[in-house]
Amino acid sequence: MTSGYLRYYIYFSKMLEKISVPVSVNLVFDSVVRRVTPKTVIWNGRVYKIVKIGLHHTYRAGRTLFHVFSVASDTLFFRLVLNTETLHWRLEEISDGMPN
């Protein structure tokens, strides 16, 4: 039986890597509910189907608005950032969900 602290440590000590690389993102805009939904991420020559969308928020750096999406495929978590001035996507964080 594991202690509460050990379960907490295992749960929160996932392999999270901060990177900043360009990626391609396919998304769908639903005009009825006015929502953008990322569907796939293309990174390192591989296509990852998005199966879950978490948090979406925005922030500004100077005049530029950035959209941040936290999404997951079957095997990886991605933090994607869309620069609305250039319309370029960047992969800022990735996690495999496994302990370090």
C-alpha positions as CSV (number, residue, x, y, z in Angstrom):
1,M,0.0,0.0,0.0
2,T,1.5,3.4,-1.0
3,S,1.3,6.4,1.3
4,G,-0.7,9.5,0.3
5,Y,2.6,11.4,-0.3
6,L,4.0,8.8,-2.6
7,R,0.8,8.7,-4.6
8,Y,0.8,12.5,-4.8
9,Y,4.5,12.5,-5.9
10,I,4.0,9.8,-8.6
11,Y,0.9,11.6,-9.9
12,F,2.5,15.1,-10.1
13,S,6.1,14.1,-11.2
14,K,5.3,13.4,-14.8
15,M,7.9,13.8,-17.5
16,L,7.1,17.4,-18.7
17,E,9.5,18.9,-21.3
18,K,9.4,22.6,-22.1
19,I,10.2,23.1,-25.8
20,S,9.4,25.7,-28.4
21,V,9.1,24.3,-31.8
22,P,6.9,25.0,-34.8
23,V,4.1,22.5,-35.4
24,S,1.2,22.0,-37.8
25,V,-2.3,21.9,-36.3
26,N,-5.5,20.9,-38.0
27,L,-8.6,22.4,-36.5
28,V,-12.3,22.9,-37.0
29,F,-14.4,26.0,-36.4
30,D,-18.0,25.3,-35.5
31,S,-20.0,28.4,-36.5
32,V,-23.1,27.4,-34.4
33,V,-21.3,27.3,-31.1
34,R,-18.5,29.6,-32.3
35,R,-15.8,27.3,-31.0
36,V,-12.4,26.3,-32.5
37,T,-11.4,22.7,-31.9
38,P,-7.9,21.3,-32.6
39,K,-8.2,17.9,-34.3
40,T,-4.6,16.8,-35.0
41,V,-1.0,17.9,-34.3
42,I,1.7,17.2,-36.8
43,W,5.1,17.1,-35.0
44,N,8.4,15.4,-36.0
45,G,6.8,13.9,-39.1
46,R,4.1,12.1,-37.0
47,V,0.4,12.9,-36.8
48,Y,-1.2,12.8,-33.4
49,K,-5.0,12.7,-33.2
50,I,-6.4,14.9,-30.4
51,V,-8.7,12.9,-28.1
52,K,-9.1,15.4,-25.3
53,I,-9.1,19.2,-25.1
54,G,-8.3,20.7,-21.7
55,L,-7.8,24.4,-20.9
56,H,-8.0,27.1,-23.5
57,H,-6.9,30.6,-22.6
58,T,-5.5,33.7,-24.2
59,Y,-2.8,36.3,-23.3
60,R,-1.2,39.3,-24.9
61,A,2.5,40.1,-25.4
62,G,2.5,43.7,-26.6
63,R,-0.1,43.9,-29.4
64,T,0.0,40.2,-30.2
65,L,-2.8,37.9,-29.0
66,F,-1.9,34.3,-28.3
67,H,-4.3,31.4,-27.9
68,V,-3.1,28.5,-25.7
69,F,-4.6,25.1,-25.9
70,S,-3.9,22.2,-23.6
71,V,-4.7,19.0,-25.5
72,A,-3.9,15.3,-25.4
73,S,-3.5,12.4,-27.8
74,D,-3.7,8.8,-26.8
75,T,0.0,8.9,-25.7
76,L,1.1,12.5,-25.2
77,F,0.0,15.8,-23.7
78,F,0.6,19.0,-25.7
79,R,0.6,22.7,-24.9
80,L,0.0,24.5,-28.2
81,V,0.2,28.2,-28.7
82,L,-1.3,30.1,-31.7
83,N,0.2,33.5,-32.5
84,T,-2.7,35.4,-34.0
85,E,-0.4,37.9,-35.8
86,T,1.5,35.4,-37.8
87,L,-1.0,32.5,-37.5
88,H,1.9,30.2,-36.6
89,W,1.6,27.4,-34.1
90,R,4.3,26.4,-31.6
91,L,4.5,23.4,-29.3
92,E,5.6,24.8,-25.9
93,E,5.3,21.8,-23.7
94,I,5.0,18.0,-24.1
95,S,4.5,15.2,-21.6
96,D,4.2,11.5,-22.0
97,G,2.4,11.2,-18.6
98,M,5.0,8.8,-17.2
99,P,7.0,9.5,-14.0
100,N,10.5,10.9,-14.5
